[in-house]
Amino acid sequence: MQLAFSADQQVLAEAFGQFFSRESPTSVVRRAETLGFDAALWSSLGAMEVWGSDATLSDLCVIGEAAGHALAPVPFAEHVVVSRLLAWPTLLTGESVGAISPRAANAHGLWTIVPAGAIADIVVGLDGDEFIAVRSPAPFAGPANHACAPLADRDSRGGERSVIGNRHHFERAMSELRVITASLLVGVAALALEMGVEYVQQRHQFGVPIGSFQSVQHGLADLPGRIDGARLLTHQAAQALDLGHVGHNAVANNDITDPHSLASMALLFASDIAADATARSLHFHGGYGFSDEYDIQLAYRRARGWALVLGDPTAERLALADRLWPSAAAGTATSNSAVRL
């Protein structure tokens, strides 16, 4: 696979990097708390004609990384997935906001803790074996959370309800959501590294910048390679999904091409590096890192919150393990059945 951005992707990275730097400074991020949504930024993003474009999933990851780097308070990942899935006119213009529930509707028809559920008027998700879309008014309210994300429970059986597919289509959409979310987290990790490097050059102790101390240098030196690795894995997963091949998981040969496995791997790895990069940067900020005054806490909270809204990372790891070692998973299930008998 290609290890660097294509010429078109480099143009995208520069254009959207400038856009989010201009339109989503940390003052906008702060203003958008606690709901986690800025309507003006959303409108400006819609004018960039992202939705409904012929951009590949890999291209959209380039934009996603720029959005993550700016901690942009808009539902980029959720809306990308829904607009690609439905291509309804109001979604493509940004007039409507799309969200997808990672969890199937419960016995009462409720989708719980839906990412972007507080601001979306079109929500897609599973109800039984049906993959459905529901158009209904957004509540613009939801539970308070660490990342100030616009989460909310939504009714899967009210409003305008349309069947759009089955569990197979849902699985594909969720893999896309994992990949785009991974790109956001790569952006957060890159931002945290920049914040850390900038701070340790400015902060002085014993008459010299603290960045001149080897222990500080060692704490930051391995992050760029890991961030690049997360970016590479995210684009590998995106390209695999774009190709639409079934792929395979030859773990012994380190040959994994199954797009759903790669999507899970990208999300988990990007989550880990975002958490680690923000933790180290906050640590080197000292006591200031825990203060609302400093922006590193904005990245620290989102690195953890954005990774959690799709579900329990432990469950994600177990599901990935079952994909990579299906015979072991089948053996465990048989063993557990025997114990129950």
Rosetta silent file (secondary structure, phi, psi, omega in degrees, C-alpha in Angstrom):
SEQUENCE: MQLAFSADQQVLAEAFGQFFSRESPTSVVRRAETLGFDAALWSSLGAMEVWGSDATLSDLCVIGEAAGHALAPVPFAEHVVVSRLLAWPTLLTGESVGAISPRAANAHGLWTIVPAGAIADIVVGLDGDEFIAVRSPAPFAGPANHACAPLADRDSRGGERSVIGNRHHFERAMSELRVITASLLVGVAALALEMGVEYVQQRHQFGVPIGSFQSVQHGLADLPGRIDGARLLTHQAAQALDLGHVGHNAVANNDITDPHSLASMALLFASDIAADATARSLHFHGGYGFSDEYDIQLAYRRARGWALVLGDPTAERLALADRLWPSAAAGTATSNSAVRL
SCORE:     score description
SCORE:     0.000 S_00000001
   1 L     0.000  163.485 -178.877    0.000    0.000    0.000 S_00000001
   2 L   -75.024  132.034 -175.019    1.023    3.661   -0.398 S_00000001
   3 L   -92.649  -11.438 -179.821    2.910    4.938    2.652 S_00000001
   4 L  -126.435  161.806  176.489    2.438    8.663    2.015 S_00000001
   5 L   -61.180  144.599  171.324   -0.512   10.871    1.086 S_00000001
   6 L   -70.006  171.176  179.731   -1.235   11.126   -2.624 S_00000001
   7 H   -60.427  -41.508  178.700   -0.911   14.552   -4.232 S_00000001
   8 H   -65.439  -39.888  179.207   -4.688   15.059   -3.953 S_00000001
   9 H   -67.951  -33.833  176.789   -4.682   13.994   -0.305 S_00000001
  10 H   -63.938  -39.133  176.473   -1.844   16.400    0.456 S_00000001
  11 H   -63.569  -42.871  177.414   -3.990   19.189   -0.997 S_00000001
  12 H   -59.839  -46.486 -178.494   -6.893   18.017    1.183 S_00000001
  13 H   -59.218  -43.199 -179.408   -4.685   17.932    4.278 S_00000001
  14 H   -69.582  -43.656 -177.388   -3.455   21.478    3.680 S_00000001
  15 H   -64.340  -47.458 -177.487   -6.877   22.884    2.767 S_00000001
  16 H   -79.489  -25.684  172.612   -8.746   21.378    5.709 S_00000001
  17 H   -62.053  -44.314  177.254   -5.846   21.953    8.084 S_00000001
  18 H   -66.922  -40.127 -179.315   -6.122   25.670    7.275 S_00000001
  19 H   -60.684  -52.986 -176.488   -9.925   25.541    7.430 S_00000001
  20 H   -69.398  -32.645  176.493  -10.109   23.985   10.897 S_00000001
  21 H   -62.428  -37.453 -178.850   -7.247   26.133   12.195 S_00000001
  22 H   -79.774  -44.345 -170.911   -9.209   29.207   11.141 S_00000001
  23 H   -92.743  -18.072 -176.734  -12.755   28.081   11.958 S_00000001
  24 L  -132.238   58.145  171.699  -12.169   25.863   15.018 S_00000001
  25 L   -67.537  171.310 -177.086   -9.599   27.427   17.359 S_00000001
  26 H   -64.722  -20.335  175.431   -9.794   26.276   20.962 S_00000001
  27 H   -63.798  -36.173  176.986  -11.987   29.279   21.750 S_00000001
  28 H   -70.353  -41.308  178.089  -14.686   27.677   19.555 S_00000001
  29 H   -59.442  -44.665  179.931  -14.125   24.290   21.222 S_00000001
  30 H   -66.158  -41.096 -179.704  -14.563   25.877   24.632 S_00000001
  31 H   -63.815  -30.732 -176.833  -17.628   27.829   23.552 S_00000001
  32 H   -78.501  -15.649  177.003  -19.264   24.613   22.303 S_00000001
  33 L   -69.282  142.817   13.673  -19.035   22.880   25.672 S_00000001
  34 L  -100.460   -8.263 -177.044  -21.043   21.230   27.171 S_00000001
  35 L   -70.660  -30.527  179.072  -23.148   20.047   24.211 S_00000001
  36 L    80.875   31.251 -179.690  -20.113   19.601   21.971 S_00000001
  37 L  -146.504  129.824  175.791  -21.610   21.169   18.862 S_00000001
  38 L  -116.272  111.146 -174.588  -20.976   24.489   17.132 S_00000001
  39 H   -63.931  -37.210 -179.431  -23.656   25.300   14.550 S_00000001
  40 H   -65.922  -41.805  177.128  -21.592   27.981   12.828 S_00000001
  41 H   -64.031  -40.775  178.505  -18.676   25.600   12.341 S_00000001
  42 H   -60.364  -43.055  179.001  -21.075   22.943   11.046 S_00000001
  43 H   -64.382  -42.468  178.939  -22.467   25.386    8.493 S_00000001
  44 H   -64.762  -38.154  179.066  -18.986   26.401    7.375 S_00000001
  45 H   -66.037  -39.645  176.918  -17.961   22.751    7.028 S_00000001
  46 H   -60.337  -34.272  179.295  -21.020   22.069    4.868 S_00000001
  47 L   -69.083  -15.948  177.681  -19.935   24.868    2.546 S_00000001
  48 L   -79.826   -2.585  175.967  -16.688   22.955    1.967 S_00000001
  49 L    58.102   45.390  175.828  -18.806   20.339    0.084 S_00000001
  50 L   -76.013  -45.886 -174.816  -17.503   17.366    2.021 S_00000001
  51 L   -72.096  133.173  177.899  -20.821   15.532    2.158 S_00000001
  52 L    79.095    6.229  177.451  -21.816   13.730   -1.025 S_00000001
  53 L   -77.147  173.211  178.872  -18.438   14.242   -2.662 S_00000001
  54 L   -91.871   20.290  179.907  -16.656   11.456   -4.538 S_00000001
  55 L   -64.162  140.728  174.818  -13.962   11.358   -1.843 S_00000001
  56 L   -74.990  168.742  176.805  -12.770    7.901   -0.865 S_00000001
  57 H   -62.621  -35.924  177.126  -12.888    6.751    2.739 S_00000001
  58 H   -64.346  -40.261  175.802   -9.122    7.268    2.856 S_00000001
  59 H   -60.723  -42.726 -179.114   -9.591   10.864    1.649 S_00000001
  60 H   -66.223  -28.096  175.092  -12.179   11.414    4.367 S_00000001
  61 H   -67.157  -33.019  175.899   -9.668   10.136    6.929 S_00000001
  62 H   -61.917  -45.009  178.800   -7.341   12.940    5.868 S_00000001
  63 H   -67.877  -39.832  178.736  -10.109   15.439    6.648 S_00000001
  64 H   -59.433  -40.146  178.744  -10.974   13.551    9.830 S_00000001
  65 H   -63.227  -39.901  177.970   -7.414   13.882   11.095 S_00000001
  66 H   -64.780  -38.497  177.943   -7.557   17.634   10.514 S_00000001
  67 H   -65.919  -41.563  178.045  -10.873   17.769   12.414 S_00000001
  68 H   -65.222  -39.207  179.562   -9.399   15.759   15.289 S_00000001
  69 H   -62.003  -30.425  179.531   -6.319   17.972   15.400 S_00000001
  70 L   -93.489    0.135 -176.083   -8.653   20.965   15.881 S_00000001
  71 L    52.712   37.898 -170.778  -10.871   19.096   18.398 S_00000001
  72 L   -58.364  124.546 -179.777  -13.672   20.267   16.111 S_00000001
  73 L   -82.447   63.676  176.232  -17.066   20.271   17.902 S_00000001
  74 L  -140.914  153.176 -178.107  -19.000   18.744   15.009 S_00000001
  75 L   -83.896   63.525 -173.282  -20.201   15.148   14.389 S_00000001
  76 H   -61.214  -53.085 -174.811  -17.781   14.539   11.525 S_00000001
  77 H   -62.263  -46.828 -176.464  -17.394   10.745   11.815 S_00000001
  78 H   -63.231  -44.545 -176.752  -21.087   10.017   12.384 S_00000001
  79 H   -70.391  -36.243  175.537  -22.291   12.254    9.570 S_00000001
  80 H   -55.222  -49.502 -176.621  -19.719   10.902    7.112 S_00000001
  81 H   -63.055  -47.209 -176.102  -21.006    7.370    7.649 S_00000001
  82 H   -69.427  -39.523 -179.836  -24.700    8.240    7.420 S_00000001
  83 H   -68.575  -33.227  175.348  -24.340   10.545    4.394 S_00000001
  84 H   -70.606  -32.122 -176.869  -22.376    7.869    2.523 S_00000001
  85 H   -76.265  -43.362 -171.343  -24.987    5.305    3.452 S_00000001
  86 H  -104.952  -36.898 -178.464  -28.154    7.216    2.591 S_00000001
  87 L    54.402   34.612  175.245  -27.168   10.139    0.329 S_00000001
  88 L   -73.966  142.899 -174.948  -30.408   11.924    1.213 S_00000001
  89 H   -52.220  -43.378 -178.046  -30.440   15.542   -0.044 S_00000001
  90 H   -68.295  -26.553  175.267  -30.718   17.136    3.408 S_00000001
  91 H   -72.772  -39.227 -176.193  -27.755   15.062    4.606 S_00000001
  92 H   -71.195  -25.816  176.935  -25.639   16.043    1.630 S_00000001
  93 H   -88.878  -14.995 -175.760  -26.248   19.746    2.221 S_00000001
  94 L    86.854    1.121  176.788  -25.703   19.472    5.968 S_00000001
  95 L   -62.419  -38.573  173.231  -29.220   20.727    6.661 S_00000001
  96 L  -101.496  153.016  175.891  -29.787   17.437    8.491 S_00000001
  97 L  -112.519  130.876 -178.511  -27.310   15.849   10.892 S_00000001
  98 E  -101.847  146.718  176.202  -26.791   12.083   10.753 S_00000001
  99 E  -141.760  156.376  178.014  -25.907    9.724   13.603 S_00000001
 100 E  -130.169  133.936  178.978  -25.486    5.963   13.940 S_00000001
 101 L   -87.433  120.956  176.757  -26.167    3.901   17.052 S_00000001
 102 L   -68.469  -20.863 -177.113  -23.400    1.375   17.796 S_00000001
 103 L  -109.384  139.290  177.668  -25.833   -0.573   19.952 S_00000001
 104 L   -64.815  155.977  178.181  -29.007   -2.312   18.747 S_00000001
 105 L   -62.266  141.366  178.641  -32.329   -1.047   20.046 S_00000001
 106 L   -80.456 -173.439 -175.747  -33.341   -2.579   23.361 S_00000001
 107 L   -61.394  -22.667  179.802  -36.661   -4.278   24.127 S_00000001
 108 L   -94.267    7.142  179.641  -38.316   -0.880   24.470 S_00000001
 109 L    77.139   21.712 -176.297  -37.057    0.265   21.052 S_00000001
 110 E  -103.656  129.358  168.125  -34.481    2.604   22.561 S_00000001
 111 E   -88.677  125.232 -174.184  -31.029    3.239   21.155 S_00000001
 112 E  -102.479  142.539  176.046  -28.865    4.152   24.135 S_00000001
 113 E    46.875   59.578 -177.638  -26.021    6.678   24.352 S_00000001
 114 E   -79.940  124.481  174.205  -25.999    7.410   20.608 S_00000001
 115 L   -59.427  129.605 -175.443  -22.933    9.374   19.408 S_00000001
 116 L    66.911    9.428 -179.050  -24.232   12.703   18.025 S_00000001
 117 L   -64.004  -24.680 -178.803  -27.700   11.604   19.163 S_00000001
 118 L   -73.016  -21.066 -173.473  -28.284   14.931   20.927 S_00000001
 119 L  -122.638   -5.078 -175.402  -28.011   16.928   17.685 S_00000001
 120 L   -89.189  138.090  173.029  -28.975   14.478   14.902 S_00000001
 121 L  -103.785   -2.759  172.315  -32.377   14.479   13.238 S_00000001
 122 E  -130.090  117.123 -178.726  -31.590   11.307   11.261 S_00000001
 123 E  -121.665  133.412  177.326  -30.406    8.286   13.243 S_00000001
 124 E  -115.422  151.918  179.203  -29.601    4.858   11.803 S_00000001
 125 E   173.595 -179.417 -179.160  -29.149    1.606   13.695 S_00000001
 126 E   -89.368  137.624  167.243  -30.333   -1.931   14.309 S_00000001
 127 E  -131.295  101.540 -169.905  -33.798   -2.824   15.540 S_00000001
 128 L    69.483 -127.581  178.103  -33.862   -6.593   15.688 S_00000001
 129 L   -97.396    2.859 -177.900  -32.405   -7.808   12.409 S_00000001
 130 E   -97.744  133.664  173.423  -33.420   -4.675   10.512 S_00000001
 131 E   -94.239  115.718 -170.761  -31.026   -1.829    9.824 S_00000001
 132 E  -125.131  162.169  172.013  -33.257    1.233    9.883 S_00000001
 133 E  -121.113  135.812  179.716  -33.173    5.017    9.578 S_00000001
 134 E  -125.600  124.937  174.119  -35.410    7.200   11.717 S_00000001
 135 E  -100.816  121.207  179.435  -36.024   10.878   11.079 S_00000001
 136 L  -157.706  159.950 -176.890  -37.168   12.726   14.208 S_00000001
 137 L   -62.101  140.556  176.621  -36.400   16.030   15.974 S_00000001
 138 L   -74.613  139.669 -178.847  -33.064   16.247   17.759 S_00000001
 139 L   -76.140  -22.449 -175.845  -33.371   16.759   21.537 S_00000001
 140 L    51.420   38.002  175.030  -30.333   19.082   21.798 S_00000001
 141 L  -160.559  152.425  179.640  -29.738   17.714   25.273 S_00000001
 142 L  -172.933  179.278 -177.865  -28.057   14.662   26.719 S_00000001
 143 L   -69.368  142.938  174.518  -26.048   13.345   29.633 S_00000001
 144 L   -63.684  143.854 -178.618  -22.934   15.217   30.723 S_00000001
 145 L  -150.489  162.134 -172.435  -19.769   13.344   29.791 S_00000001
 146 L   -56.374  -37.149 -174.828  -16.009   13.610   30.034 S_00000001
 147 L   -96.810    4.674 -175.834  -15.489   14.618   26.392 S_00000001
 148 L    53.744   41.305  178.178  -18.467   16.993   26.119 S_00000001
 149 L   -87.023  147.036 -178.185  -19.762   14.810   23.274 S_00000001
 150 L   -79.946   72.277 -178.355  -23.378   15.268   22.096 S_00000001
 151 L   -90.288  150.868  175.050  -24.676   11.894   23.329 S_00000001
 152 E  -167.963  152.950  169.849  -28.351   11.004   23.802 S_00000001
 153 E   -77.763  144.551  179.782  -30.782    8.095   23.870 S_00000001
 154 E  -134.828  149.059 -178.797  -33.018    7.934   20.782 S_00000001
 155 E   -86.389  123.316 -179.237  -36.281    6.171   19.945 S_00000001
 156 L   -86.254   -5.671 -174.236  -35.956    3.673   17.077 S_00000001
 157 L  -121.305   12.652  175.546  -39.713    3.294   16.639 S_00000001
 158 L  -114.535  171.171  179.427  -40.909    6.865   16.489 S_00000001
 159 L    71.923 -163.770  177.310  -40.755    9.466   13.717 S_00000001
 160 E   -80.832  118.621 -172.122  -40.324    8.579   10.033 S_00000001
 161 E  -115.149  127.850  179.585  -38.965    5.042    9.949 S_00000001
 162 E  -130.657  135.771  173.329  -37.321    3.398    6.905 S_00000001
 163 E   -83.241  125.060 -175.716  -35.694   -0.011    6.542 S_00000001
 164 E  -117.938   -2.797  179.840  -32.361    0.502    4.781 S_00000001
 165 E   167.456 -157.478 -178.170  -30.670   -2.888    5.104 S_00000001
 166 L  -130.932 -166.645 -177.296  -29.738   -5.742    7.392 S_00000001
 167 H   -61.855  -31.832  178.465  -26.985   -6.672    9.845 S_00000001
 168 H   -62.194  -44.470 -179.988  -24.431   -6.982    7.032 S_00000001
 169 H   -67.335  -36.601  176.995  -24.997   -3.354    6.015 S_00000001
 170 H   -63.223  -42.999 -179.704  -24.832   -2.285    9.660 S_00000001
 171 H   -61.455  -41.007  177.562  -21.491   -4.066   10.118 S_00000001
 172 H   -62.545  -45.347 -179.605  -20.060   -2.247    7.103 S_00000001
 173 H   -63.189  -39.980  179.730  -21.278    1.120    8.430 S_00000001
 174 H   -67.078  -35.223  176.843  -19.810    0.445   11.860 S_00000001
 175 H   -65.207  -39.323  175.966  -16.434   -0.422   10.348 S_00000001
 176 H   -62.924  -40.900  178.957  -16.480    2.897    8.513 S_00000001
 177 H   -63.328  -40.193  177.748  -17.321    4.646   11.787 S_00000001
 178 H   -61.058  -42.973 -176.642  -14.387    2.929   13.513 S_00000001
 179 H   -67.535  -46.344 -179.671  -12.002    4.047   10.772 S_00000001
 180 H   -65.924  -39.106  176.343  -13.133    7.684   10.699 S_00000001
 181 H   -62.209  -38.716  176.657  -13.069    7.820   14.503 S_00000001
 182 H   -59.914  -40.363  179.820   -9.519    6.432   14.367 S_00000001
 183 H   -64.554  -38.659  176.090   -8.529    9.287   12.056 S_00000001
 184 H   -60.353  -43.229 -178.023   -9.948   11.811   14.531 S_00000001
 185 H   -69.043  -32.590  173.410   -7.916   10.219   17.329 S_00000001
 186 H   -61.455  -41.647  177.807   -4.737   10.334   15.219 S_00000001
 187 H   -62.937  -41.220  177.595   -5.363   14.064   14.897 S_00000001
 188 H   -62.417  -43.877  179.976   -5.815   14.417   18.677 S_00000001
 189 H   -61.756  -43.741  179.284   -2.565   12.524   19.289 S_00000001
 190 H   -63.116  -39.996  177.695   -0.663   14.739   16.844 S_00000001
 191 H   -62.795  -44.994 -179.250   -2.080   17.856   18.531 S_00000001
 192 H   -60.699  -40.987  177.968   -1.069   16.603   21.987 S_00000001
 193 H   -62.324  -44.288  178.797    2.488   15.964   20.807 S_00000001
 194 H   -61.248  -43.614  178.845    2.701   19.488   19.366 S_00000001
 195 H   -61.359  -41.890 -179.479    1.350   20.957   22.606 S_00000001
 196 H   -65.408  -46.369 -179.397    3.875   18.978   24.639 S_00000001
 197 H   -62.799  -42.853  179.809    6.862   19.905   22.489 S_00000001
 198 H   -62.347  -43.492 -176.032    5.871   23.584   22.487 S_00000001
 199 H   -67.610  -43.528 -176.517    5.420   23.672   26.264 S_00000001
 200 H   -70.666  -14.945  173.516    8.694   21.942   27.185 S_00000001
 201 H   -84.324  -26.076 -177.913   10.562   24.470   25.042 S_00000001
 202 H   -89.160  -36.248 -175.897    8.873   27.399   26.790 S_00000001
 203 L   -76.850  127.219 -178.815    8.930   26.178   30.388 S_00000001
 204 E  -110.851  143.581  174.690   12.246   26.806   32.152 S_00000001
 205 E  -145.355  136.786 -177.169   13.694   25.120   35.217 S_00000001
 206 L    56.326   30.349  175.208   17.212   25.598   36.621 S_00000001
 207 L    82.365    4.489 -179.679   17.706   28.269   33.980 S_00000001
 208 E  -134.897  158.625  175.998   17.118   25.999   30.958 S_00000001
 209 E   -62.984  141.253 -179.759   14.064   24.733   29.033 S_00000001
 210 H   -66.651  -17.728  176.444   12.738   21.520   30.566 S_00000001
 211 H   -68.507  -11.154  177.630   12.832   20.053   27.062 S_00000001
 212 H   -82.879   -9.416  179.240   16.597   19.905   27.393 S_00000001
 213 L   -80.868  134.402 -176.672   16.282   17.208   30.074 S_00000001
 214 H   -60.725  -38.204 -178.263   16.774   13.707   28.741 S_00000001
 215 H   -62.267  -35.271  176.784   13.910   12.239   30.742 S_00000001
 216 H   -71.431  -43.498  179.526   11.519   14.700   29.095 S_00000001
 217 H   -59.872  -42.830 -179.834   12.968   14.053   25.645 S_00000001
 218 H   -64.234  -32.416 -178.889   12.596   10.304   26.117 S_00000001
 219 H   -70.719  -18.944 -179.080    8.967   10.765   27.108 S_00000001
 220 H  -110.684  -19.867 -168.299    8.157   12.433   23.790 S_00000001
 221 H   -65.086  -31.973 -176.046   10.665   10.886   21.377 S_00000001
 222 L   -88.411   -5.567 -176.138    8.779    7.666   20.588 S_00000001
 223 H   -69.180  -41.417 -177.770    5.403    9.327   19.967 S_00000001
 224 H   -57.456  -41.749  179.552    5.921   10.479   16.337 S_00000001
 225 H   -64.527  -39.247 -179.949    6.600    6.932   15.118 S_00000001
 226 H   -71.208  -36.124  176.964    3.569    5.546   16.895 S_00000001
 227 H   -65.847  -43.215  176.088    1.342    8.340   15.585 S_00000001
 228 H   -61.140  -38.513  178.121    2.586    7.649   12.051 S_00000001
 229 H   -64.039  -40.824  177.481    1.861    3.956   12.617 S_00000001
 230 H   -65.207  -39.087  177.978   -1.702    4.715   13.702 S_00000001
 231 H   -63.688  -44.809 -179.599   -2.183    6.921   10.651 S_00000001
 232 H   -62.021  -45.104 -179.423   -0.843    4.191    8.358 S_00000001
 233 H   -65.528  -37.729  178.104   -3.076    1.523    9.885 S_00000001
 234 H   -62.193  -43.895 -179.662   -6.118    3.808    9.647 S_00000001
 235 H   -72.857  -31.154  175.074   -5.551    4.400    5.939 S_00000001
 236 H   -62.876  -42.955  177.860   -4.879    0.706    5.347 S_00000001
 237 H   -65.089  -41.676  179.925   -8.276   -0.077    6.890 S_00000001
 238 H   -62.879  -43.278  179.532   -9.943    2.676    4.870 S_00000001
 239 H   -66.162  -36.769  177.933   -8.459    1.412    1.619 S_00000001
 240 H   -64.169  -40.020  177.743   -9.529   -2.157    2.426 S_00000001
 241 H   -68.451  -39.315  178.295  -13.108   -0.973    2.986 S_00000001
 242 H   -62.355  -38.085 -179.307  -13.020    1.077   -0.224 S_00000001
 243 H   -70.122  -29.652  177.186  -11.907   -1.987   -2.208 S_00000001
 244 L    74.905   15.678  179.171  -14.772   -4.022   -0.800 S_00000001
 245 L   -78.379  153.697  176.815  -12.812   -7.290   -0.747 S_00000001
 246 L   -67.046  -43.109  179.134  -13.593   -9.991    1.791 S_00000001
 247 L    73.901 -176.356 -178.551   -9.925  -10.266    2.752 S_00000001
 248 L  -151.701  167.834  178.381   -8.379  -12.746    5.156 S_00000001
 249 E  -126.273   87.994  176.121   -6.631  -12.985    8.520 S_00000001
 250 E   -98.484   79.686 -172.486   -3.368  -14.924    8.244 S_00000001
 251 H   -61.759  -39.870 -177.692   -2.056  -13.908   11.654 S_00000001
 252 H   -60.863  -28.737  179.332    0.920  -16.295   11.587 S_00000001
 253 H   -99.466    7.808 -177.313    2.172  -14.575    8.425 S_00000001
 254 L    53.715   42.272 -176.962    1.315  -11.082    9.674 S_00000001
 255 E  -124.818   92.043 -178.047   -1.014  -10.823    6.668 S_00000001
 256 E  -117.567  115.782 -179.297   -4.340   -9.269    7.665 S_00000001
 257 L  -124.694   -1.111  176.768   -6.512   -7.870    4.878 S_00000001
 258 L   -64.708  119.926 -174.206  -10.009   -8.361    6.303 S_00000001
 259 H   -62.345  -34.253 -178.612  -11.401   -4.785    6.330 S_00000001
 260 H   -71.488  -36.427  175.147  -13.467   -5.266    9.497 S_00000001
 261 H   -65.844  -44.082  179.921  -10.468   -6.604   11.422 S_00000001
 262 H   -63.270  -36.605  178.831   -8.311   -3.737   10.173 S_00000001
 263 H   -63.314  -44.191  177.529  -10.993   -1.222   11.190 S_00000001
 264 H   -63.810  -43.043  179.569  -11.018   -2.574   14.749 S_00000001
 265 H   -61.586  -41.691 -179.587   -7.219   -2.614   14.870 S_00000001
 266 H   -63.690  -45.311 -179.660   -7.062    0.996   13.660 S_00000001
 267 H   -62.313  -46.473 -177.338   -9.562    2.194   16.255 S_00000001
 268 H   -65.838  -43.357 -178.857   -7.854    0.380   19.126 S_00000001
 269 H   -68.226  -43.501  179.422   -4.339    1.463   18.166 S_00000001
 270 H   -64.607  -36.994  177.485   -5.358    5.078   17.527 S_00000001
 271 H   -62.015  -44.214 -178.532   -7.234    5.121   20.851 S_00000001
 272 H   -64.273  -45.637 -176.908   -4.149    3.878   22.685 S_00000001
 273 H   -71.358  -34.068  177.056   -1.744    6.365   21.140 S_00000001
 274 H   -65.195  -42.652  178.218   -4.160    9.286   21.623 S_00000001
 275 H   -63.693  -42.936 -177.603   -4.549    8.378   25.292 S_00000001
 276 H   -69.071  -44.480 -177.942   -0.781    7.974   25.731 S_00000001
 277 H   -64.458  -42.255  179.948    0.182   11.149   23.851 S_00000001
 278 H   -69.356  -36.101  179.326   -2.290   13.306   25.758 S_00000001
 279 H   -64.973  -43.814 -178.759   -1.261   11.754   29.092 S_00000001
 280 H   -67.843  -42.817  179.999    2.446   12.437   28.506 S_00000001
 281 H   -62.778  -43.642  178.120    1.840   15.959   27.260 S_00000001
 282 H   -62.106  -40.830  179.819   -0.383   16.727   30.246 S_00000001
 283 H   -59.994  -43.009 -178.132    2.237   15.238   32.569 S_00000001
 284 H   -76.028  -13.157  171.405    4.959   17.496   31.195 S_00000001
 285 L   -76.450  -10.143 -178.224    2.667   20.501   31.657 S_00000001
 286 H    66.133 -146.426 -178.816    2.919   19.739   35.386 S_00000001
 287 H   -62.109  -27.647  179.483    0.134   21.117   37.547 S_00000001
 288 H   -62.908  -27.055 -177.909   -0.928   23.441   34.745 S_00000001
 289 H   -62.155  -24.242 -178.999   -2.037   20.419   32.723 S_00000001
 290 H   -93.005    1.970 -177.691   -4.948   19.898   35.086 S_00000001
 291 L   -91.949  142.247  175.880   -6.099   23.494   34.832 S_00000001
 292 L   -62.283  -21.219 -176.754   -8.975   24.613   32.629 S_00000001
 293 L   -65.119  -31.175 -175.812   -6.737   27.476   31.567 S_00000001
 294 L   -98.567  142.224 -172.188   -4.502   25.196   29.468 S_00000001
 295 L   -75.951  -15.684 -177.187   -5.760   23.552   26.277 S_00000001
 296 H   -59.680  -31.380 -179.913   -4.092   20.188   26.813 S_00000001
 297 H   -66.327  -26.457  175.990   -6.993   19.137   29.049 S_00000001
 298 H   -64.853  -44.664  179.051   -9.362   19.588   26.077 S_00000001
 299 H   -69.814  -40.970 -179.351   -7.346   17.054   24.080 S_00000001
 300 H   -57.278  -46.033 -177.212   -6.881   14.752   27.078 S_00000001
 301 H   -69.852  -38.414 -178.825  -10.620   14.453   27.677 S_00000001
 302 H   -74.121  -31.471  176.621  -11.539   13.939   24.038 S_00000001
 303 H   -57.875  -35.964 -179.222   -8.854   11.316   23.502 S_00000001
 304 H   -87.172  -43.468 -176.370  -10.657    9.179   26.075 S_00000001
 305 H   -67.536  -44.380 -178.656  -14.257   10.142   25.439 S_00000001
 306 H   -64.782  -30.227  179.254  -14.270    9.807   21.652 S_00000001
 307 H   -74.895  -22.717 -174.654  -12.746    6.341   21.939 S_00000001
 308 H   -91.840  -21.287 -173.614  -15.430    5.189   24.375 S_00000001
 309 L   -66.664  -19.423  178.586  -18.627    6.273   22.622 S_00000001
 310 L   -83.744   -8.509  178.889  -18.458    3.308   20.237 S_00000001
 311 L   134.084 -179.417 -178.657  -18.498    0.863   23.132 S_00000001
 312 L   -68.610  120.649  179.629  -16.296   -0.909   25.646 S_00000001
 313 H   -58.578  -31.216  177.963  -12.713   -1.204   24.301 S_00000001
 314 H   -64.399  -41.744  176.907  -12.375   -4.577   26.056 S_00000001
 315 H   -64.205  -37.384  178.207  -15.371   -5.897   24.110 S_00000001
 316 H   -63.901  -41.474  178.694  -13.835   -4.496   20.924 S_00000001
 317 H   -65.681  -40.567  179.383  -10.579   -6.337   21.643 S_00000001
 318 H   -66.036  -40.985  177.910  -12.418   -9.589   22.333 S_00000001
 319 H   -64.413  -39.405  177.186  -14.414   -9.285   19.110 S_00000001
 320 H   -64.573  -42.444  178.415  -11.194   -8.617   17.184 S_00000001
 321 H   -60.000  -39.259  178.343   -9.553  -11.654   18.794 S_00000001
 322 H   -64.435  -33.613  178.126  -12.490  -13.805   17.680 S_00000001
 323 H   -71.056  -41.053 -175.198  -11.986  -12.551   14.117 S_00000001
 324 H   -77.071  -32.099 -179.773   -8.262  -13.187   14.136 S_00000001
 325 L  -128.785   68.438 -175.290   -8.431  -16.591   15.843 S_00000001
 326 H   -62.663  -32.686 -179.481  -11.896  -17.996   14.978 S_00000001
 327 H   -67.875  -37.516  177.488  -10.973  -21.598   15.788 S_00000001
 328 H   -66.416  -38.826  178.845   -9.911  -20.600   19.297 S_00000001
 329 H   -64.520  -40.517  178.976  -13.167  -18.683   19.725 S_00000001
 330 H   -66.000  -38.755  178.477  -15.170  -21.712   18.608 S_00000001
 331 H   -64.656  -39.298  178.336  -13.233  -23.926   21.012 S_00000001
 332 H   -65.136  -42.309  179.551  -13.917  -21.567   23.889 S_00000001
 333 H   -62.368  -41.523  178.745  -17.621  -21.485   23.053 S_00000001
 334 H   -64.183  -43.249  179.530  -17.743  -25.303   22.983 S_00000001
 335 H   -62.432  -42.895  179.694  -15.875  -25.513   26.289 S_00000001
 336 H   -65.708  -36.735  177.870  -18.211  -22.994   27.908 S_00000001
 337 H   -63.305  -41.008 -179.029  -21.237  -24.904   26.604 S_00000001
 338 H   -64.625  -37.866  179.839  -19.897  -28.104   28.117 S_00000001
 339 H   -65.081  -41.963 -179.362  -19.432  -26.401   31.471 S_00000001
 340 H   -64.448  -36.307  179.204  -22.977  -25.099   31.437 S_00000001
 341 L   -66.536    0.000    0.000  -24.294  -28.604   30.630 S_00000001
